[in-house]
Amino acid sequence: MQKYKKLRLKALCLTLSLPLILSGCNNSAIEVRDRAFIQAIGIDGEENPSVVVSIFGNDDNEDYSIYGGEGKTIFEAIADAETKQDKNLFIGHIELIALGKRNLREDLEILLSNSHISPSCTVVYSDINAGEIISDKNSWELLETIKIKSKNGYISRKSVINVLDDLLGSDKAAAIPIIEDDEINMAIIGENGLKGILTKTESQGLSWLSESIKTLTLPIEMENEIINLRVESVKSRVTSAIDGNKITTTFYISFTGDVLEKNYTLEQISESAQQTITSLCQSAVQRTVHSLNVDVLNIEKSIKAADYNFYIENKDNWSEMLKSVNFKYEIELLK
């Protein structure tokens, strides 16, 4: 079954290559000037979907235009939105997908396989109204904000393929940025909706474990004062070891850094930095694994890689297996 899921996910991605080959400029029935390119889409509706689309600037030099549509399917709703203006809507350039209270896995699989969107599209979630995220915000600015917050370790940017990969796991849950009250946080989403919203500390821990950090300034408490460590080049990986029925999962994190205060060296702050990062990671694991009982950290994959037979024998009790995992953290500040 797991092998089938992997093959299906790969097949969805491979379908993207065909339209790129078959839709060259010479053979296209629709000229570029007759197309309106969708940059972002919001999808709501527990049964019949409604969509809000943001279109790249038109001939009047507007930054973007917003249109809405409804239908029995996502594509029918997009077709309805198309009637609100005079061009053919093209979905192949979508950069941002906002999802509401729907079956996330089903929607993403449909969009990926039938609409030829990129697997790298950014995904966000709204527990209130996904369409309002698109209609009320400049999509380009929102995308830039997500990228900056992700590389700085406040949230983890998630793509279509990231979310689908998580949703195909045994617990059918994924970590996705959530937009609420003009704030961007991290949430744990199941196939059919919200499971929980992470705190700032838990989100930061998730970023360290997910290798989404590019650069950040990490405050370190040293002898009753705060020292700032400039962090770069974060690398993380997860492995598991099986001893009888005991599972030990280890997160390895390495990074380079510079102390911003001249009166301290890397050697002096190294241990405190390791403790600070370990604490952040522990908070993320406590919330996701122990409180919500979900794996959004590739723990299941690491167990399967460590001992496939053990995994197969116990996968029907995945929830209990996950609860029994012992966690270790190896943090290395590279000199």
Buried (B, 14 or more C-beta within 10 A) or exposed (E): EBEEBEEEBEEBBEEBEEEEEEBEEEEEEEEEEEBBBBBBBBBBBEEEBBBBBBBBEBEEEEEBBBBBBBBEEBBBBBBBBBEEBEBEBBBBBBBBBBBBBBBBBEBBBBBBBBBBBBBEBBBBBBBBBBBBBBBBBBBBEBBEBBBEBBBBBBBBBBBBBBBBBBBBBBBBBBBBBBBBEEEBBBBBBBEBBBBBBBEEBBBBBBBBBBEBBBEBEBEBEBEEEEBBBEBEEBEBBBBBBBEEEEBBBBBBBBBBBEBEBEEBEBEBBBEBBBBBBBEBBBBBBBBBBEEBBBBBBBBBBBBBEBBEEBBEEBBEEBEEBBEEBEBEBEBEBEE
